[in-house]
Amino acid sequence: MLALAQTRGRGQRGREWLSPAGRGIYATLLPRQRPAAEQLPLLPLLAGVGLCRALNGFLPRPCRLKWPNDLVVGGRKIGGVLIETVVGGAGAAAVVLGFGVNHSLDRDELPTPGATSVALETPEAPSLGRLAGGLVRGVLSELMHLEEPGYAVERYQRYSLHRPGDHLRYRRAGEAREGVVTGFDRRGYLRVRSAAGEELLAAGELMEP
C-alpha cells in the first residue's frame, strides 16, 4: 500500500514520522513470505539493502545503512524502515513492513538538521511515482533471499556505515552503553564489544557520538 500522506506516521520507539502530503514515499508492504522466527532479524537487513540499492539508482551520492534501519546519504537521514511482526503458534510470523523516504522536502521543511531528501541530493529528482516503484521493487527483490542468511549479512555489510573498530554509543534496555563494533554474526546481529563483554544487538538505538 502506498499513501500520498499519513496522519499518524510513526518511526522507531513510537516517534512521529513527518508525512506531508505528496512530499515523500509512505509505504506499507505485506510480504507473501511468512518467515520463521529465526529469520526475523534478517528482515530489516534485506529491506534496508533493497531501499539503498534502489536509491543509488537515482542519487549521485551513495545511500548507506545506519544500524539497524536508517537510510543515510552524505551523513543525513533520508528515510527509514519500521517492521512489525506477529509470531504464530507454529513459529511462522506475519510481517508488516513499512518504510518512508523523503522525496521533495526543502531544507527548512525537514524535521531536523540531520535529515535530507531526494530533491536536495540531486538536481533532477525522479517523480514520486517512479521513485516509489523503484523502492518497492528493490525491497521485494531482496526479500526473495530471506532463506539465505549469509547473503543477507554480506549485502548489509556492503552498505553499512559501521566497520570493525568503530566506536558506538547505544541504548539497550533503557540504558546508555558504549562499545566497539566487531562485525556481524551469521544471523545478522550486530556484534559490539563493551565493558560487559560481547553483545549481540538485534535491535537498538544508536546515539550520536
TAMO-V926921 format. One record per backbone hydrogen bond with DSSP energy under -0.5 kcal/mol. CO is the residue of the C=O (numbers start at 0). NH is the residue of the N-H. E is the energy in kcal/mol with one decimal. If there is no record, write none. Layout:
# TAMO-V926921
co->{CO:CO}
nh->{NH:NH}
e->{E:E}
This chain:
# TAMO-V926921
co->{0:2:3:8:10:11:14:15:18:19:22:22:22:23:24:24:25:26:28:28:32:34:35:35:36:38:38:39:39:40:41:42:43:44:45:46:47:48:49:50:51:52:53:54:54:61:63:63:64:64:65:68:69:69:70:70:71:72:75:76:77:78:79:81:83:85:87:90:91:93:94:95:95:96:97:98:99:100:101:102:105:105:106:111:113:116:117:117:120:126:127:128:129:130:131:132:133:134:135:136:137:138:139:140:141:142:144:147:148:149:150:151:152:153:154:155:155:158:162:165:167:168:169:170:171:174:176:177:178:179:180:182:184:188:189:189:190:190:191:191:192:193:196:198:198:199:200:203:204:206}
nh->{27:25:21:16:13:14:10:17:5:22:102:103:104:25:26:100:2:98:30:96:34:92:38:39:39:41:42:42:43:44:45:46:47:48:49:50:51:52:53:54:55:56:56:57:58:73:65:71:66:160:69:80:65:71:77:78:63:75:72:115:101:70:99:97:95:93:90:36:87:85:96:83:97:28:81:26:79:24:117:118:108:109:109:114:76:120:120:121:59:130:131:132:133:134:135:136:137:138:139:140:141:142:143:143:144:145:147:151:152:153:154:155:156:157:158:158:159:64:165:180:178:206:176:204:174:171:169:194:167:192:164:190:187:184:191:200:181:182:193:198:179:196:193:191:200:201:189:205:170:168}
e->{-2.6:-0.8:-3.5:-2.1:-1.1:-1.8:-3.1:-0.5:-1.2:-1.7:-2.0:-1.9:-0.5:-0.6:-0.5:-1.7:-2.2:-2.1:-0.6:-2.8:-0.6:-2.3:-1.8:-0.6:-1.1:-1.7:-0.6:-1.4:-0.6:-0.6:-2.7:-2.7:-2.2:-2.2:-2.5:-2.2:-2.6:-2.7:-1.8:-2.8:-2.4:-0.5:-1.4:-2.2:-1.6:-0.6:-0.5:-3.0:-0.5:-2.6:-2.4:-1.7:-2.3:-0.5:-3.0:-1.3:-3.0:-1.7:-3.0:-2.4:-2.8:-2.6:-2.1:-3.0:-2.9:-2.6:-1.5:-1.0:-3.3:-2.0:-0.5:-2.5:-0.6:-3.5:-3.1:-2.5:-2.1:-2.6:-2.1:-2.7:-1.5:-0.8:-0.9:-1.4:-3.0:-1.1:-0.7:-0.9:-0.5:-2.5:-2.5:-2.4:-2.0:-2.4:-2.5:-2.3:-2.1:-2.2:-2.5:-2.2:-1.6:-2.2:-0.7:-0.7:-2.1:-1.4:-2.2:-2.3:-2.5:-2.2:-2.7:-2.2:-2.3:-1.3:-1.2:-0.6:-1.4:-2.6:-2.5:-3.0:-2.4:-3.6:-3.3:-1.1:-1.9:-2.5:-2.4:-0.6:-3.2:-2.9:-3.1:-3.2:-1.8:-2.2:-0.5:-3.0:-2.8:-1.0:-0.7:-3.6:-2.2:-1.9:-2.8:-2.7:-0.6:-0.6:-2.3:-0.5:-2.2:-0.6}
